[in-house]
Amino acid sequence: MSILDRIMGSIFNRAHASTAGAQPAGAQPAGAGAGGASGASPAASSSAASSAASAAPAATSSAAAQAPAASAGASASGGGSVDVAAVLDKAVQSKGEKLDWKHSIVDLMKALDLDSSLGARKELASDLHYTGDTSDSAAMNMWLHKALMQKLAENGGKLPADVL
């Protein structure tokens, strides 16, 4: 899976998990063992089946969506727009360090728990068809950030005007 696919999948999957709410996300492991839940009370089975049904299409669509980057946003977000800023702000908050995802591709990748090494960024540059000099990492990083923001917006990502 390409770096671009990982970034897109991570953002759109986190957004999907957030819109599903804390309860279904917490119920997902129980849904994973749906066979064991069938012996539970009808109400519990119904709840577990409902959670599993909600989780299964998300897992299926996100796995299928990660192949082509263009469909990653649309499939994983259910066709609606995703508040990318909210997703990334929450990811940064959970890291407990100062990360400036709005201006730094490295910080954005770190917030998503992705490899932000020069090699990974060169791979991302290839994914996004960067034609500049990859040995000029500062110029490449600025281009990568802008190109990624545009790609997210093209695929259903809602971004603040100051990052586009």
LORO-81337 format. One record per residue: x, z, y of N, C-alpha, C, O in turn. Coordinates in nm, 2 decimals, m for minus. Example, Ala and Ser with C-alpha at 12.3 -4.5 7.8 and 13.67 -1.06 7.14 Angstrom:
    n.u    n.w    n.v   ca.u   ca.w   ca.v    c.u    c.w    c.v    o.u    o.w    o.v
   1.32   0.78  m0.57   1.23   0.78  m0.45   1.32   0.78  m0.33   1.42   0.85  m0.33
   1.28   0.71  m0.22   1.37   0.71  m0.11   1.29   0.79   0.00   1.34   0.80   0.11
***
This chain:
    n.u    n.w    n.v   ca.u   ca.w   ca.v    c.u    c.w    c.v    o.u    o.w    o.v
   0.08   0.00  m0.12   0.00   0.00   0.00   0.09   0.00   0.12   0.19   0.07   0.13
   0.06  m0.08   0.22   0.14  m0.09   0.34   0.12   0.03   0.43   0.03   0.11   0.42
   0.21   0.05   0.52   0.21   0.16   0.62   0.08   0.14   0.70   0.01   0.24   0.73
   0.05   0.02   0.74  m0.07   0.00   0.82  m0.19   0.04   0.75  m0.28   0.11   0.80
  m0.20   0.00   0.62  m0.32   0.05   0.54  m0.33   0.20   0.53  m0.43   0.25   0.53
  m0.21   0.26   0.52  m0.21   0.41   0.51  m0.26   0.47   0.64  m0.34   0.57   0.64
  m0.22   0.42   0.75  m0.26   0.47   0.88  m0.41   0.45   0.90  m0.48   0.54   0.93
  m0.45   0.33   0.88  m0.60   0.30   0.89  m0.68   0.38   0.80  m0.78   0.44   0.84
  m0.64   0.39   0.67  m0.71   0.47   0.58  m0.72   0.61   0.61  m0.82   0.68   0.60
  m0.61   0.67   0.66  m0.60   0.81   0.69  m0.69   0.84   0.81  m0.77   0.94   0.80
  m0.69   0.76   0.91  m0.78   0.78   1.03  m0.92   0.77   0.99  m1.01   0.85   1.02
  m0.96   0.65   0.93  m1.10   0.63   0.90  m1.15   0.72   0.79  m1.27   0.76   0.79
  m1.07   0.76   0.69  m1.11   0.85   0.59  m1.13   0.99   0.64  m1.23   1.06   0.61
  m1.05   1.03   0.74  m1.06   1.16   0.80  m1.19   1.17   0.88  m1.26   1.27   0.88
  m1.22   1.06   0.95  m1.34   1.05   1.03  m1.46   1.06   0.94  m1.56   1.13   0.97
  m1.46   0.99   0.83  m1.57   0.99   0.73  m1.59   1.13   0.68  m1.70   1.18   0.66
  m1.48   1.20   0.64  m1.49   1.33   0.59  m1.55   1.43   0.70  m1.62   1.52   0.67
  m1.51   1.41   0.82  m1.56   1.49   0.93  m1.71   1.47   0.95  m1.79   1.56   0.98
  m1.76   1.34   0.94  m1.90   1.32   0.97  m1.98   1.36   0.85  m2.10   1.39   0.86
  m1.92   1.37   0.73  m1.99   1.42   0.61  m2.02   1.57   0.62  m2.11   1.62   0.56
  m1.94   1.64   0.71  m1.96   1.78   0.73  m1.88   1.86   0.63  m1.83   1.81   0.53
  m1.86   1.99   0.66  m1.78   2.08   0.58  m1.84   2.10   0.45  m1.76   2.11   0.35
  m1.97   2.12   0.44  m2.03   2.15   0.31  m2.01   2.04   0.20  m1.96   2.07   0.09
  m2.04   1.91   0.23  m2.02   1.81   0.13  m1.87   1.80   0.09  m1.84   1.77  m0.02
  m1.78   1.81   0.19  m1.64   1.80   0.16  m1.60   1.91   0.07  m1.52   1.89  m0.02
  m1.65   2.03   0.09  m1.62   2.15   0.01  m1.69   2.13  m0.13  m1.64   2.19  m0.23
  m1.80   2.07  m0.13  m1.87   2.05  m0.26  m1.81   1.93  m0.34  m1.85   1.91  m0.46
  m1.72   1.86  m0.28  m1.66   1.74  m0.35  m1.60   1.78  m0.48  m1.62   1.70  m0.58
  m1.52   1.88  m0.49  m1.46   1.92  m0.62  m1.56   1.94  m0.73  m1.55   1.91  m0.84
  m1.67   2.01  m0.69  m1.78   2.03  m0.78  m1.84   1.90  m0.83  m1.88   1.89  m0.94
  m1.85   1.81  m0.73  m1.91   1.68  m0.76  m1.82   1.60  m0.86  m1.86   1.52  m0.94
  m1.69   1.63  m0.85  m1.59   1.56  m0.93  m1.61   1.60  m1.08  m1.59   1.52  m1.17
  m1.66   1.72  m1.10  m1.69   1.77  m1.23  m1.84   1.76  m1.25  m1.90   1.86  m1.30
  m1.91   1.65  m1.22  m2.05   1.64  m1.22  m2.11   1.66  m1.36  m2.22   1.71  m1.38
  m2.03   1.63  m1.46  m2.07   1.66  m1.60  m2.10   1.80  m1.62  m2.19   1.84  m1.69
  m2.01   1.89  m1.57  m2.03   2.03  m1.58  m2.14   2.08  m1.50  m2.20   2.19  m1.53
  m2.17   2.02  m1.39  m2.28   2.06  m1.30  m2.42   2.03  m1.36  m2.52   2.09  m1.32
  m2.42   1.94  m1.46  m2.55   1.91  m1.52  m2.61   2.02  m1.60  m2.73   2.03  m1.62
  m2.53   2.12  m1.64  m2.59   2.24  m1.70  m2.64   2.34  m1.61  m2.69   2.44  m1.65
  m2.62   2.32  m1.48  m2.66   2.42  m1.38  m2.81   2.40  m1.35  m2.88   2.32  m1.41
  m2.86   2.49  m1.26  m3.00   2.48  m1.23  m3.04   2.35  m1.17  m2.95   2.28  m1.11
  m3.16   2.30  m1.18  m3.20   2.17  m1.12  m3.16   2.16  m0.97  m3.12   2.05  m0.93
  m3.18   2.27  m0.90  m3.15   2.26  m0.75  m3.00   2.24  m0.74  m2.95   2.16  m0.65
  m2.92   2.31  m0.82  m2.77   2.30  m0.81  m2.73   2.16  m0.85  m2.64   2.10  m0.79
  m2.79   2.11  m0.96  m2.76   1.98  m1.01  m2.79   1.87  m0.91  m2.71   1.78  m0.89
  m2.90   1.89  m0.84  m2.94   1.79  m0.74  m2.85   1.79  m0.63  m2.81   1.69  m0.58
  m2.81   1.91  m0.58  m2.71   1.92  m0.48  m2.58   1.87  m0.51  m2.52   1.79  m0.43
  m2.53   1.90  m0.63  m2.40   1.85  m0.68  m2.41   1.70  m0.69  m2.31   1.63  m0.66
  m2.52   1.65  m0.75  m2.53   1.50  m0.77  m2.54   1.43  m0.63  m2.48   1.33  m0.62
  m2.61   1.49  m0.54  m2.62   1.44  m0.41  m2.48   1.43  m0.34  m2.44   1.33  m0.28
  m2.40   1.54  m0.35  m2.27   1.55  m0.30  m2.18   1.44  m0.37  m2.10   1.37  m0.30
  m2.19   1.44  m0.50  m2.11   1.34  m0.57  m2.14   1.20  m0.54  m2.06   1.11  m0.52
  m2.27   1.17  m0.52  m2.32   1.04  m0.48  m2.26   1.00  m0.34  m2.22   0.89  m0.32
  m2.26   1.10  m0.25  m2.21   1.08  m0.12  m2.06   1.05  m0.12  m2.00   0.97  m0.05
  m1.99   1.13  m0.21  m1.84   1.12  m0.21  m1.80   1.00  m0.29  m1.70   0.93  m0.25
  m1.87   0.96  m0.40  m1.83   0.85  m0.48  m1.82   0.71  m0.40  m1.72   0.64  m0.41
  m1.93   0.68  m0.32  m1.92   0.55  m0.25  m1.80   0.56  m0.15  m1.74   0.46  m0.12
  m1.78   0.67  m0.09  m1.67   0.68   0.01  m1.54   0.66  m0.06  m1.45   0.58   0.00
  m1.52   0.72  m0.17  m1.39   0.70  m0.24  m1.38   0.55  m0.29  m1.27   0.50  m0.27
  m1.49   0.49  m0.34  m1.48   0.36  m0.38  m1.46   0.26  m0.26  m1.37   0.18  m0.27
  m1.53   0.28  m0.15  m1.51   0.19  m0.04  m1.38   0.21   0.03  m1.32   0.11   0.07
  m1.33   0.34   0.03  m1.20   0.35   0.09  m1.09   0.30   0.01  m0.99   0.25   0.06
  m1.10   0.31  m0.12  m0.99   0.25  m0.21  m1.00   0.10  m0.19  m0.89   0.03  m0.18
  m1.11   0.04  m0.19  m1.12  m0.11  m0.17  m1.09  m0.15  m0.03  m1.03  m0.25  m0.01
  m1.11  m0.06   0.07  m1.09  m0.09   0.20  m0.94  m0.09   0.24  m0.90  m0.15   0.33
  m0.86  m0.02   0.16  m0.72   0.00   0.20  m0.64  m0.13   0.17  m0.53  m0.14   0.21
  m0.69  m0.22   0.09  m0.62  m0.34   0.06  m0.61  m0.43   0.18  m0.50  m0.45   0.24
  m0.72  m0.48   0.24  m0.71  m0.55   0.36  m0.73  m0.46   0.48  m0.83  m0.39   0.48
  m0.64  m0.46   0.57  m0.65  m0.37   0.68  m0.77  m0.40   0.77  m0.83  m0.31   0.82
  m0.81  m0.52   0.78  m0.93  m0.56   0.86  m1.05  m0.49   0.81  m1.14  m0.46   0.89
  m1.07  m0.47   0.68  m1.19  m0.41   0.63  m1.17  m0.26   0.62  m1.27  m0.19   0.59
  m1.06  m0.20   0.64  m1.04  m0.06   0.63  m1.12   0.02   0.72  m1.19   0.11   0.68
  m1.13  m0.02   0.85  m1.21   0.05   0.94  m1.35   0.03   0.92  m1.43   0.13   0.92
  m1.40  m0.09   0.90  m1.54  m0.11   0.88  m1.59  m0.04   0.75  m1.70   0.02   0.75
  m1.52  m0.05   0.64  m1.57   0.00   0.52  m1.56   0.15   0.52  m1.66   0.22   0.48
  m1.45   0.21   0.56  m1.43   0.35   0.55  m1.52   0.42   0.65  m1.56   0.54   0.63
  m1.55   0.36   0.76  m1.63   0.42   0.87  m1.78   0.39   0.85  m1.86   0.44   0.93
  m1.81   0.32   0.74  m1.95   0.29   0.72  m2.01   0.19   0.82  m2.13   0.18   0.84
  m1.92   0.11   0.89  m1.96   0.01   0.98  m1.98   0.06   1.12  m1.99  m0.02   1.21
  m1.98   0.19   1.14  m2.00   0.25   1.27  m1.86   0.27   1.34  m1.76   0.25   1.28
  m1.87   0.31   1.46  m1.74   0.34   1.53  m1.69   0.48   1.50  m1.77   0.57   1.47
  m1.56   0.49   1.50  m1.49   0.61   1.47  m1.42   0.66   1.59  m1.35   0.59   1.65
  m1.44   0.79   1.63  m1.37   0.84   1.74  m1.23   0.88   1.70  m1.20   0.99   1.65
  m1.14   0.78   1.72  m1.00   0.79   1.68  m0.93   0.91   1.75  m0.86   0.98   1.69
  m0.96   0.93   1.88  m0.90   1.04   1.95  m0.94   1.17   1.89  m0.85   1.26   1.88
  m1.06   1.19   1.86  m1.10   1.32   1.80  m1.03   1.34   1.66  m0.99   1.45   1.63
  m1.02   1.24   1.58  m0.96   1.25   1.45  m0.81   1.29   1.47  m0.76   1.38   1.41
  m0.74   1.22   1.56  m0.60   1.24   1.58  m0.57   1.37   1.65  m0.48   1.44   1.62
  m0.66   1.41   1.75  m0.65   1.54   1.81  m0.66   1.65   1.71  m0.58   1.75   1.72
  m0.75   1.64   1.62  m0.77   1.74   1.51  m0.65   1.75   1.42  m0.61   1.85   1.38
  m0.60   1.63   1.39  m0.48   1.62   1.30  m0.36   1.69   1.37  m0.28   1.76   1.31
  m0.34   1.66   1.50  m0.23   1.72   1.58  m0.25   1.87   1.58  m0.15   1.95   1.56
  m0.37   1.92   1.61  m0.40   2.06   1.61  m0.36   2.13   1.48  m0.31   2.24   1.48
  m0.39   2.07   1.37  m0.36   2.13   1.24  m0.21   2.14   1.21  m0.17   2.21   1.13
  m0.13   2.06   1.28   0.01   2.06   1.26   0.08   2.17   1.32   0.19   2.22   1.28
   0.02   2.23   1.43   0.09   2.34   1.49   0.21   2.31   1.57   0.29   2.40   1.60
   0.23   2.18   1.61   0.35   2.15   1.69   0.30   2.05   1.80   0.19   1.99   1.78
   0.38   2.03   1.90   0.34   1.94   2.01   0.37   1.80   1.97   0.48   1.76   1.96
   0.26   1.72   1.94   0.27   1.58   1.91   0.19   1.50   2.01   0.07   1.53   2.03
   0.25   1.40   2.06   0.18   1.31   2.16   0.14   1.18   2.10   0.21   1.08   2.13
   0.04   1.18   2.02  m0.01   1.06   1.95  m0.05   0.95   2.05  m0.05   0.83   2.01
  m0.09   0.99   2.17  m0.14   0.89   2.27  m0.03   0.80   2.32  m0.05   0.69   2.38
   0.10   0.84   2.31   0.21   0.76   2.36   0.32   0.74   2.26   0.41   0.65   2.28
   0.32   0.80   2.15   0.43   0.79   2.05   0.38   0.76   1.91   0.30   0.83   1.85
   0.43   0.65   1.86   0.40   0.60   1.72   0.45   0.70   1.62   0.39   0.73   1.52
   0.57   0.76   1.65   0.63   0.86   1.56   0.54   0.98   1.55   0.52   1.03   1.44
   0.50   1.03   1.67   0.41   1.15   1.67   0.28   1.12   1.60   0.22   1.21   1.53
   0.22   1.00   1.62   0.10   0.96   1.55   0.12   0.97   1.40   0.03   1.02   1.33
   0.22   0.91   1.35   0.25   0.91   1.21   0.27   1.05   1.16   0.22   1.08   1.05
   0.34   1.13   1.23   0.36   1.27   1.19   0.23   1.34   1.18   0.21   1.42   1.09
   0.14   1.32   1.28   0.01   1.39   1.28  m0.07   1.36   1.15  m0.15   1.44   1.11
  m0.05   1.24   1.10  m0.12   1.19   0.98  m0.04   1.22   0.85  m0.08   1.18   0.75
   0.06   1.30   0.86   0.15   1.33   0.75   0.21   1.20   0.68   0.21   1.20   0.56
   0.24   1.11   0.76   0.30   0.98   0.71   0.45   0.98   0.74   0.49   1.04   0.84
   0.53   0.90   0.67   0.67   0.88   0.69   0.68   0.81   0.83   0.63   0.70   0.85
   0.76   0.88   0.92   0.78   0.82   1.05   0.92   0.77   1.07   0.97   0.75   1.18
   0.99   0.76   0.96   1.13   0.71   0.97   1.14   0.57   1.03   1.05   0.50   1.03
   1.26   0.53   1.07   1.29   0.40   1.12   1.25   0.29   1.01   1.19   0.19   1.05
   1.28   0.32   0.89   1.24   0.22   0.78   1.09   0.20   0.77   1.05   0.09   0.76
   1.02   0.31   0.78   0.87   0.31   0.78   0.82   0.23   0.90   0.72   0.15   0.89
   0.88   0.26   1.01   0.83   0.19   1.14   0.87   0.04   1.13   0.79  m0.05   1.18
   0.98   0.01   1.07   1.01  m0.14   1.05   0.91  m0.20   0.96   0.87  m0.32   0.98
   0.87  m0.13   0.85   0.77  m0.18   0.76   0.64  m0.20   0.84   0.57  m0.31   0.82
   0.60  m0.11   0.93   0.48  m0.12   1.01   0.49  m0.24   1.10   0.40  m0.32   1.12
   0.61  m0.26   1.15   0.64  m0.38   1.24   0.61  m0.51   1.17   0.55  m0.60   1.22
   0.65  m0.51   1.04   0.63  m0.63   0.96   0.48  m0.65   0.93   0.43  m0.76   0.94
   0.41  m0.54   0.90   0.27  m0.54   0.88   0.19  m0.60   1.00   0.09  m0.67   0.99
   0.24  m0.56   1.12   0.17  m0.60   1.24   0.23  m0.73   1.30   0.20  m0.77   1.41
   0.32  m0.79   1.23   0.39  m0.92   1.27   0.47  m0.91   1.40   0.46  m0.99   1.49
   0.55  m0.80   1.41   0.63  m0.78   1.53   0.74  m0.89   1.52   0.81  m0.91   1.42
   0.77  m0.96   1.63   0.87  m1.06   1.64   0.99  m1.03   1.72   1.08  m1.10   1.73
   0.99  m0.90   1.77   1.10  m0.86   1.85   1.22  m0.81   1.77   1.21  m0.83   1.64
   1.32  m0.76   1.83   1.44  m0.71   1.77   1.41  m0.57   1.71   1.39  m0.47   1.79
   1.41  m0.55   1.58   1.38  m0.42   1.52   1.49  m0.32   1.54   1.48  m0.20   1.51
   1.61  m0.37   1.58   1.72  m0.28   1.61   1.70  m0.21   1.74   1.77  m0.11   1.77
   1.61  m0.26   1.83   1.58  m0.20   1.95   1.46  m0.11   1.93   1.34  m0.15   1.96
   1.48   0.01   1.87   1.37   0.09   1.82   1.28   0.14   1.94   1.16   0.16   1.91
   1.33   0.16   2.06   1.25   0.21   2.17   1.14   0.10   2.20   1.02   0.13   2.21
   1.19  m0.03   2.22   1.09  m0.14   2.25   1.00  m0.16   2.13   0.88  m0.18   2.15
   1.05  m0.15   2.01   0.96  m0.17   1.89   0.86  m0.06   1.88   0.74  m0.09   1.86
   0.90   0.06   1.91   0.80   0.18   1.90   0.69   0.16   2.00   0.57   0.18   1.97
   0.72   0.12   2.12   0.62   0.10   2.23   0.53  m0.01   2.18   0.40   0.00   2.20
   0.58  m0.12   2.13   0.50  m0.23   2.09   0.41  m0.19   1.97   0.29  m0.22   1.96
   0.47  m0.12   1.87   0.39  m0.07   1.76   0.27   0.01   1.80   0.16  m0.01   1.74
   0.30   0.10   1.89   0.19   0.19   1.93   0.07   0.11   1.99  m0.04   0.13   1.96
   0.11   0.02   2.08   0.01  m0.06   2.15  m0.07  m0.15   2.04  m0.19  m0.16   2.05
   0.01  m0.22   1.96  m0.05  m0.30   1.85  m0.14  m0.22   1.76  m0.25  m0.27   1.72
  m0.10  m0.10   1.72  m0.18  m0.02   1.64  m0.31   0.02   1.71  m0.42   0.02   1.64
  m0.30   0.06   1.83  m0.42   0.10   1.91  m0.52  m0.02   1.91  m0.64   0.00   1.89
  m0.47  m0.14   1.93  m0.55  m0.26   1.94  m0.62  m0.28   1.80  m0.74  m0.31   1.79
  m0.54  m0.27   1.69  m0.59  m0.29   1.56  m0.70  m0.19   1.52  m0.80  m0.22   1.46
  m0.68  m0.06   1.56  m0.78   0.04   1.54  m0.91   0.01   1.61  m1.02   0.02   1.56
  m0.90  m0.04   1.74  m1.01  m0.08   1.82  m1.09  m0.19   1.75  m1.21  m0.20   1.75
  m1.01  m0.29   1.70  m1.07  m0.41   1.64  m1.15  m0.37   1.51  m1.24  m0.44   1.47
  m1.11  m0.26   1.45  m1.17  m0.22   1.32  m1.27  m0.11   1.34  m1.30  m0.03   1.24
  m1.33  m0.09   1.45  m1.43   0.01   1.47  m1.38   0.14   1.53  m1.46   0.24   1.53
  m1.26   0.15   1.57  m1.20   0.27   1.63  m1.24   0.28   1.78  m1.22   0.18   1.85
  m1.29   0.40   1.82  m1.32   0.42   1.96  m1.21   0.50   2.02  m1.17   0.61   1.97
  m1.14   0.44   2.12  m1.02   0.50   2.18  m1.04   0.52   2.33  m1.12   0.44   2.39
  m0.98   0.61   2.39  m0.98   0.63   2.53  m0.91   0.51   2.60  m0.82   0.45   2.54
  m0.96   0.47   2.72  m0.91   0.36   2.79  m0.76   0.37   2.82  m0.69   0.27   2.82
  m0.71   0.49   2.83  m0.57   0.51   2.87  m0.47   0.48   2.75  m0.35   0.47   2.77
  m0.52   0.46   2.63  m0.43   0.42   2.52  m0.44   0.28   2.48  m0.36   0.23   2.40
  m0.54   0.20   2.54  m0.55   0.06   2.50  m0.47  m0.03   2.60  m0.47  m0.15   2.58
***
